[in-house]
Amino acid sequence: MFSHTLILLWATAAVQCTNILLSNDDGWAVAQIRAQNDALTAAGFSVVLSAPAENKSGTGSSTAMPTPLTEECEFNTCPVGSPAEGFNASDPRLNYVNAFPVDSFRFGLQTLSPQFFGGPPELVVAGPNVGTNLGTTVLISGTVGAACEAAKEGVPSIAFSGTSTSQSCPDASDFSFVFSRNLANSSATDVTTCGSDHLPTESSVVGSSGCHVSVTVLDANTKTDVSAVEQAAVLDRVSGLLACLP
């Protein structure tokens, strides 16, 4: 994977790594990130969670110096006056940072990863975000911002997002992964797959009937779709996991 590329599919890199740094923008105590942490740990990965102390959705790649808590953490998980960075007393691998998603990733990279992994993580997983990040929303998504920062630091990264309102796809096995692009561009020539050199957009994949997950490659600097050459490099690695839209 490219150091400046964000890949939105966990299986791409997870099968080749052990040490995973987990973050998000919805906060360190939301059910989604805790479930992701438990699932990755149960699958045999060594996981460290480093996420904002409270909900920082929509903050993109904003950054600030972490500061002590002037109000309680998300869901009252730490009291007023708690330090700028802290952890769950019963599990020091669950960490908060009182700043933005990018800052929580940096704390995880610079402080937690050396402590628990003996070096940098092999993979950064951001999310799952509560709600989809489609189209230009990626520009303001803190979940995407954290993953992009990781990629710019040379760590392979994946951002997850999705809604949980549908009850028609109850099992993970119900879903198929579809290679896509984020924004429609009729003048762009994409990598050739499923008989076309124009990839479907994420919105069209997610909005189609059935149980489909869009898989898109973004440039971590611009948060825009990459060239066909870069798409091809990723497609070559994950093609066995993908399906075509009906």
Backbone torsions as a table, in degrees:
resi	resn	phi	psi	omega
1	MET	NA	150.2	-179.3
2	PHE	-77.4	143.8	-179.9
3	SER	-66.8	-20.0	179.8
4	HIS	-110.2	27.2	-178.7
5	THR	-123.1	137.9	178.0
6	LEU	-106.2	126.6	-176.6
7	ILE	-115.7	123.2	-174.0
8	LEU	-97.0	59.0	176.1
9	LEU	-158.9	113.9	-172.4
10	TRP	-64.9	-35.3	-174.4
11	ALA	-66.2	-19.5	-179.3
12	THR	-55.3	-48.6	-175.0
13	ALA	-108.8	-25.0	-173.2
14	ALA	-60.8	-31.5	-178.6
15	VAL	-70.9	-9.5	-176.8
16	GLN	-114.7	8.1	-174.2
17	CYS	-135.2	169.5	177.4
18	THR	-122.5	-43.3	-172.5
19	ASN	-97.2	118.0	-175.2
20	ILE	-122.4	129.1	172.0
21	LEU	-97.8	126.1	-173.5
22	LEU	-113.2	132.6	178.9
23	SER	-145.4	-179.0	176.9
24	ASN	-167.5	-168.7	171.5
25	ASP	-122.2	-5.0	-178.7
26	ASP	-85.8	-8.7	177.8
27	GLY	113.0	154.0	-171.2
28	TRP	-72.2	-14.7	-174.1
29	ALA	-108.1	1.1	-179.4
30	VAL	-67.7	152.5	-175.7
31	ALA	-61.3	-34.8	-174.7
32	GLN	-63.9	-46.5	-177.8
33	ILE	-72.2	-32.1	177.3
34	ARG	-68.5	-37.7	177.0
35	ALA	-66.3	-40.0	177.1
36	GLN	-62.4	-43.1	177.9
37	ASN	-59.4	-46.7	-178.8
38	ASP	-64.6	-40.4	-177.8
39	ALA	-67.1	-43.6	179.5
40	LEU	-66.2	-40.0	178.3
41	THR	-64.3	-43.1	179.7
42	ALA	-64.5	-27.9	179.1
43	ALA	-79.9	-2.8	174.5
44	GLY	103.9	4.9	179.3
45	PHE	-87.3	152.7	173.7
46	SER	-92.5	114.9	-170.1
47	VAL	-119.9	137.1	169.9
48	VAL	-124.9	128.3	-179.6
49	LEU	-98.2	128.6	175.7
50	SER	-139.8	104.5	-172.4
51	ALA	-140.0	165.0	-179.4
52	PRO	-58.6	149.5	180.0
53	ALA	-67.2	-24.2	178.6
54	GLU	-144.7	174.0	-177.4
55	ASN	-60.4	121.9	177.4
56	LYS	-124.2	36.1	179.1
57	SER	-60.7	144.2	175.1
58	GLY	77.7	15.6	-177.9
59	THR	-99.5	1.9	174.6
60	GLY	53.7	-127.4	-179.6
61	SER	-103.1	25.6	177.3
62	SER	-59.4	151.8	179.9
63	THR	-145.2	151.1	179.1
64	ALA	-160.8	161.2	176.1
65	MET	-72.2	125.1	177.0
66	PRO	-58.6	141.4	-177.5
67	THR	-129.7	157.0	176.3
68	PRO	-57.6	154.5	-175.4
69	LEU	-73.1	124.0	173.7
70	THR	-98.4	-5.9	171.7
71	GLU	-145.6	166.8	-175.9
72	GLU	-63.9	151.1	174.0
73	CYS	-63.4	169.9	177.0
74	GLU	-49.3	131.5	179.2
75	PHE	57.1	29.0	178.5
76	ASN	58.7	36.1	-176.8
77	THR	-83.3	-8.6	170.6
78	CYS	-154.7	146.0	-172.0
79	PRO	-82.5	165.2	172.6
80	VAL	-56.0	138.6	-178.6
81	GLY	91.8	-3.6	177.0
82	SER	-62.9	152.8	-178.4
83	PRO	-64.2	166.2	-177.8
84	ALA	-60.1	-34.1	174.2
85	GLU	-125.3	140.1	-179.1
86	GLY	-156.3	179.6	-176.0
87	PHE	-144.8	164.8	176.3
88	ASN	-70.3	128.0	-175.3
89	ALA	-60.5	-30.5	-178.1
90	SER	-92.6	-9.5	179.8
91	ASP	-152.3	94.8	-177.2
92	PRO	-66.1	-4.8	175.6
93	ARG	-82.7	-8.0	177.0
94	LEU	-101.0	108.2	-171.5
95	ASN	-124.6	146.2	173.1
96	TYR	-114.9	157.0	173.5
97	VAL	-134.9	125.5	-177.7
98	ASN	-84.7	72.4	178.8
99	ALA	-165.2	-149.4	-175.0
100	PHE	-94.0	168.2	178.2
101	PRO	-54.7	-42.1	177.9
102	VAL	-58.5	-40.9	-179.8
103	ASP	-68.2	-36.3	178.5
104	SER	-67.5	-36.1	175.2
105	PHE	-63.6	-46.3	-178.3
106	ARG	-60.9	-40.8	176.7
107	PHE	-62.3	-41.5	177.7
108	GLY	-62.6	-41.1	-179.1
109	LEU	-70.6	-46.5	-170.6
110	GLN	-84.3	-30.5	-174.5
111	THR	-114.0	-50.8	-173.3
112	LEU	-76.1	-41.9	-177.9
113	SER	-61.4	-46.4	174.8
114	PRO	-59.9	-35.4	-179.1
115	GLN	-67.9	-45.4	-174.1
116	PHE	-97.9	-30.1	-176.5
117	PHE	-105.3	-16.4	-175.0
118	GLY	79.1	12.5	-178.2
119	GLY	170.2	-168.4	-178.6
120	PRO	-68.0	156.7	175.5
121	PRO	-68.2	157.4	175.9
122	GLU	-86.8	-18.0	-178.0
123	LEU	-155.9	141.1	171.9
124	VAL	-111.2	129.3	175.4
125	VAL	-113.6	122.4	177.9
126	ALA	-110.0	124.2	-178.6
127	GLY	104.7	-168.2	14.2
128	PRO	-74.8	131.1	176.7
129	ASN	-68.3	144.3	176.6
130	VAL	-81.9	97.4	-175.9
131	GLY	110.5	152.9	-178.0
132	THR	-73.7	150.8	172.2
133	ASN	-117.9	88.4	-175.2
134	LEU	-115.0	149.5	176.0
135	GLY	61.5	-138.2	-176.5
136	THR	-71.3	-7.2	176.5
137	THR	-60.8	-25.2	179.5
138	VAL	-61.0	-24.4	-177.8
139	LEU	-69.6	-27.5	-177.9
140	ILE	-110.6	-2.1	-178.9
141	SER	-71.5	124.2	175.1
142	GLY	-69.8	-31.3	176.5
143	THR	-62.5	-48.1	176.4
144	VAL	-65.3	-38.0	178.8
145	GLY	-58.9	-42.6	179.1
146	ALA	-64.7	-43.1	-180.0
147	ALA	-65.9	-39.7	178.6
148	CYS	-65.1	-40.1	178.1
149	GLU	-61.9	-40.2	177.8
150	ALA	-61.5	-45.1	-179.9
151	ALA	-62.3	-39.4	178.9
152	LYS	-67.0	-24.3	176.3
153	GLU	-86.7	2.8	176.4
154	GLY	89.8	12.0	179.7
155	VAL	-105.1	124.0	176.8
156	PRO	-54.0	139.5	-174.1
157	SER	-141.6	155.3	-178.8
158	ILE	-137.7	134.9	173.9
159	ALA	-115.3	130.3	176.3
160	PHE	-108.3	142.3	169.4
161	SER	-153.3	155.7	178.8
162	GLY	175.8	161.6	175.4
163	THR	-93.9	164.3	-179.2
164	SER	-129.6	29.5	-176.8
165	THR	-89.3	-23.3	-176.8
166	SER	-81.8	137.9	178.2
167	GLN	-109.1	8.4	-174.5
168	SER	-87.1	-7.5	-178.6
169	CYS	-130.0	71.7	-171.7
170	PRO	-73.0	-23.9	-175.5
171	ASP	-113.9	146.8	179.0
172	ALA	-57.7	-33.3	-178.5
173	SER	-68.3	-12.9	179.1
174	ASP	-72.9	-20.0	-171.4
175	PHE	-92.1	149.7	170.3
176	SER	-123.7	149.8	-178.0
177	PHE	-99.9	131.7	-176.7
178	VAL	-121.8	124.3	178.2
179	PHE	-69.2	132.8	-171.2
180	SER	-147.2	179.5	169.9
181	ARG	-122.3	160.3	-176.8
182	ASN	-77.2	-52.1	-176.5
183	LEU	-112.4	141.6	176.5
184	ALA	-66.0	139.7	177.8
185	ASN	-155.0	96.9	-174.7
186	SER	-66.6	-19.5	-178.9
187	SER	-90.8	-8.3	-178.9
188	ALA	-88.6	141.7	174.2
189	THR	-104.4	116.3	-178.7
190	ASP	-92.8	177.1	172.7
191	VAL	-61.6	146.0	-179.0
192	THR	-83.7	121.7	176.1
193	THR	-156.6	151.4	-177.7
194	CYS	54.8	33.5	174.5
195	GLY	77.2	15.2	-178.1
196	SER	-145.5	150.6	173.8
197	ASP	-104.2	21.6	173.1
198	HIS	-127.1	107.0	-177.2
199	LEU	-71.5	148.2	173.7
200	PRO	-68.6	154.8	176.5
201	THR	-78.2	158.6	176.2
202	GLU	-58.1	-41.1	-178.8
203	SER	-61.8	-39.1	-179.9
204	SER	-70.5	-34.2	177.7
205	VAL	-67.0	-50.0	-177.8
206	VAL	-65.7	-33.3	-178.1
207	GLY	-84.7	-5.0	-179.1
208	SER	-76.3	160.3	177.3
209	SER	-71.4	146.2	-177.9
210	GLY	105.0	-172.2	-175.7
211	CYS	-112.6	92.2	-174.8
212	HIS	-124.3	142.9	175.4
213	VAL	-117.2	127.1	178.9
214	SER	-82.3	141.5	179.9
215	VAL	-123.4	111.4	-172.9
216	THR	-127.6	143.9	177.8
217	VAL	-106.7	125.3	-179.5
218	LEU	-119.5	152.2	171.1
219	ASP	-77.6	126.6	-174.6
220	ALA	-70.3	-22.8	179.4
221	ASN	-78.7	-41.5	-174.6
222	THR	-106.3	-15.0	-176.4
223	LYS	59.5	35.4	178.0
224	THR	-118.9	166.9	179.4
225	ASP	-61.4	145.3	-179.7
226	VAL	-90.6	175.7	-179.0
227	SER	-74.4	168.0	178.3
228	ALA	-60.9	-33.9	179.8
229	VAL	-63.4	-45.9	179.1
230	GLU	-69.9	-38.2	175.1
231	GLN	-58.6	-42.6	-177.6
232	ALA	-62.7	-37.8	-179.9
233	ALA	-62.7	-38.2	178.2
234	VAL	-75.3	-45.1	-179.4
235	LEU	-57.0	-37.9	-179.5
236	ASP	-60.7	-29.8	-177.2
237	ARG	-87.6	-24.5	-173.2
238	VAL	-118.5	5.3	-173.7
239	SER	-55.9	-32.7	-179.5
240	GLY	-68.7	-13.2	-179.3
241	LEU	-98.1	-7.7	-168.6
242	LEU	-99.9	159.7	175.7
243	ALA	-133.2	166.7	176.1
244	CYS	-101.4	151.5	173.4
245	LEU	-64.8	144.5	178.9
246	PRO	-59.1	NA	NA
